[in-house]
Amino acid sequence: MSKKNYIWIIVMGFISFSFINIKGNDKISLEKSWVLESRINDISTYKSNKTLPKNCEGFEFSKNGTYLEISDYATRAKEHNYEISNGTWERKSDSILILRTEYFLQRYQIIKLTKNQLILKRSNFKPKKTVL
């Protein structure tokens, strides 16, 4: 085989593989409950769960585009207070997740998504303007 044929095969191989989604995130569904395992700065790691316990932080994504979030905020007495919020969610791509509520728009980067683990990086927070 000539040198020209080898180059042609390599070029076609690169072109073919450029259309393959290496991560595979878009094939795995978010539509389940995710319980927080750890948070370091803006990166949160969740594990899938059958339900979202009321005393744990996490998300529950529904097929109809709505979600439920339970978040924890500590008081000075170091008690755990859980707040429940809900809104709509949209997966913009295999790596972008948008959450909307009445008060804010939140964008996350999906770092890793498997059937048992979700790792999100908080990208930006935009409070919605209130009308007084």
Residue pairs with C-beta under 8 A, 6 or more apart in sequence:
21 27
21 94
23 94
23 95
23 113
24 94
25 94
25 95
25 110
25 112
25 113
26 91
26 93
26 94
28 113
28 114
28 115
30 61
30 89
30 91
30 97
30 113
30 118
31 61
31 62
31 63
32 48
32 49
32 60
32 61
33 48
33 49
33 50
33 51
33 52
33 58
33 59
33 60
34 46
34 47
34 48
34 49
34 52
34 58
34 59
34 60
34 61
34 118
35 46
35 47
35 48
35 49
35 52
35 53
35 56
35 57
35 58
36 44
36 45
36 46
36 56
36 57
36 58
37 45
37 46
37 47
38 44
38 45
39 45
42 121
42 122
43 111
43 119
43 120
43 121
43 122
44 119
44 120
44 121
44 122
45 117
45 118
45 119
46 58
46 59
46 117
46 118
46 119
46 120
47 116
47 117
47 118
48 115
48 116
48 117
48 118
49 58
51 60
52 58
52 59
52 60
52 68
52 70
54 70
54 82
54 84
55 80
55 82
56 70
57 70
57 71
57 72
57 82
58 69
58 70
59 67
59 68
59 69
60 67
60 68
60 69
61 67
61 89
62 68
65 88
65 89
65 90
66 86
66 87
66 88
66 89
67 86
67 87
67 88
67 89
67 99
68 84
68 85
68 86
69 84
69 85
69 86
69 87
69 99
70 82
70 83
70 84
71 82
71 83
71 85
72 80
72 81
72 82
72 83
73 81
73 83
74 80
74 81
75 81
85 101
86 101
87 99
87 100
87 101
87 102
88 99
88 100
89 97
89 98
89 99
89 100
90 97
90 98
90 100
91 97
91 98
92 98
94 110
95 109
95 110
96 107
96 108
96 109
96 110
97 107
97 108
97 109
97 110
97 120
98 105
98 106
98 107
98 108
99 105
99 106
99 107
99 108
100 106
102 128
103 127
103 128
104 125
104 126
104 127
104 128
105 126
105 128
106 122
106 124
106 125
106 126
107 122
107 123
107 124
107 126
108 120
108 121
108 122
108 123
109 120
109 121
109 123
110 118
110 119
110 120
111 119
111 120
111 121
112 118
112 119
113 119
